Amino acid sequence: MRTRHLVPGLAVGVAAAALIAGTAGAGSAAPSEAAAGPRAGQAGTQQQLVGAPKHREERVPAIGRRWAAAWTTGDTRDLARLYTKDAVYTDRALGLVFRGSEGVEEWETGSRQLIENLAFEATGGFRGGGGVVVEGVFSGHIVGAPRPFAVPLVTVLRLRGNLIQSSNDYYNRGEILSESGLPADWTPPGS
């Protein structure tokens, strides 16, 4: 598995624009990699927002932490419980839409059947404009693939009260296939 160097906040910034605009366009989010170390003309210290939490977990709003944690449990109802009964879950990279809390449970069940050790580590995020943006690392091992994968993912959660009304996942499907050792035109068996 390759080591990723993420541009801190870049993916969150892109998702923030979608959240603030009140829309999240179709398509996959292309992850950005940055060389380790500062760019020319930049100081070698990491920027810290005034008053911003210092620990990664504290930078992710509570609903975002619960969402990420629900992907790491074995109980598919954990994720579905975070959504409204009329929720819409959209995987932008695959162009799939699931409706209702039952649809969310169906999506997670199918994902777990295809991907062993499926996990999402939340590394950053923020709340604003009626929603939450969660940035992190999506990882797992596609059943039958030569290698596991770990890629950047951004999710935009729209809220109704304390529940998720809609979510949009953005990641690079091609990067998952490449890291997994699968061809770019690979599709799951039976699809």
N, C-alpha and C positions, 0 to 999 in steps of 0.2 A: 504494500500500500504506500502510495506517495504521500509525502508531507505537504500540507497546504499552507501557504502564507496568505492570509486574508488581509485585505485592505480594511482596517477597522472602520466601521460605520458606512462604508461605501454602499453595500447592499441595503443597509438600513436607510440610507439617504434616498436610494431609488424607491424603496417601498414607501418611505415617508411621502414622497411626491404623489404616489398613487393614493395613499390614505388621505392626504390633504385635499387632493383633487376630487375625492369621493368616488374614485373608480380605480380599478386595477385591470389593466389591459391584458389581453390574451397573449400567449407566447411564453417561452421559458426565460428565466433570468439567467443571463450569462455570468458566471462567477468571474471575479477578477483576482488575479494573483499578483502579488507585489514581491519584488526582491526583498530579502531580509535586509534591514538596515535603512537608514534615512536616505531620501533622495538628495540630489545635489541642491545645496542652498537651504536645506532644512536642518534644524537642530536634531540632535540624536535623542532627544527626550520625547516620550510619548505625551501627546496632548491630553489634558484632563479638563472637562468642563467644570466651571465653578459650581460647587454644590452637588456635583454628580457623584453617585455612589462609587466607591473604589473597587468593590468586588463585583465580578462578572454577574453572579446570580442576582444581586441587588439591582442591576441595570435592567432586568427583565420584569415587567409588571406581573403581578400575581397570577392573573388569568393565563398569561403566556407561559409561566413556569408550570402551572397545572396542566396546560395543553401539552407541553413537552414531556412532562412526567407521565401523562396518560399514554403516550406512544411507547413508553418503556415498560409498562406493565403487561402482563399476559392476559388481562381481562379487557376485552374489547368494549365492554359497557362503560369503562372508566372514561374513555374519550367521548362516547356518545352522550354521557351525562352532562358534559360541558356545553352542549348545543341545545338550542330551542327545538321544539317539535317540528317546526317548519324550516329548519336550517338548510343552507346550501353549502356543500363542501366542494370546492373546485380544485383539481390538480391541473394547473395550467400547462405543465410540460407534457402531460399525456392527453390533455383535452377531455378529461373525464369530469362529470358532475354527478354528485350524489345528493339526494334530497331527504330531509327529515333526519331525526336522530337515528332512525333505523338505517337510513342510507349511510350515515357516518359509521355505524357499526359494521355494515356490509363492506365499506371501503377499507376499514382497518383489518377486518378478517381476511379479505382478499390480499391485502398488502402483506400480512403475516404469512400467508400461504406461499407467496412468491419470494419473500425476503426473510431469510433466517437472521436472527440477532438484530432485527430492525430497531433502530434507536434514533433519537433526536436530542442533541445536546444544545440547549439554549445558551448562547454566548452574549447576547445583547438584545436590546429592544427599547421601545418607548410606547407611551399611551398618549393619544390625542385625537381630536376630531371624531369621537364616537367609536374609536377602535384602538387596536394594539398591533404593533409590528414586532415580530419575533425573528431574530436572526440566529442562525446556528449551523450545526453540522448534522446532516442526515447520513446515516451509515447503516450497513448491513451486508449480507452476502446473498445475492440472488441464487436461488436453488439451481444447482448444476453449473454455475459459473466457476471459472478457475480461481478467481480472487474476490475478496471483499471490496467494498467501496466506502468512501467517506467524502462527501461533497457539501459545499455550502448550500443552504436553503434559507429562503425568507418566506415568512407567512404573514399575511395581512388578515387580522381577525376583526370583523365588524361585530359590535356588541349590541344586545338588547338587554338592558339591566345588567345582571351578573352572568348572563349566558351568551354564548357565541351564536350570532344570527347567520353569519357567513364567514367562510375562510377561503383564502386563495393561496395555494402553495406555488412558489417559484423556485425552480432549480434547473440544472442542465442535464437533461436525460442522456445526451451524448456522452457527457463526462462520466456518468454512472456506468454506461455500457463499456466505455474505454477502460476505466479503472477495473471493471469486473472481468476484463479480457474477452468481452463479447463483441461481435460485429455491430456496426452502426445500424444495420437493418434488422437486428434481432427483435423478435416478438416472443412473448410468453407462449409456451406450448398450449395448444387448444384455442388460441385467439385468432 
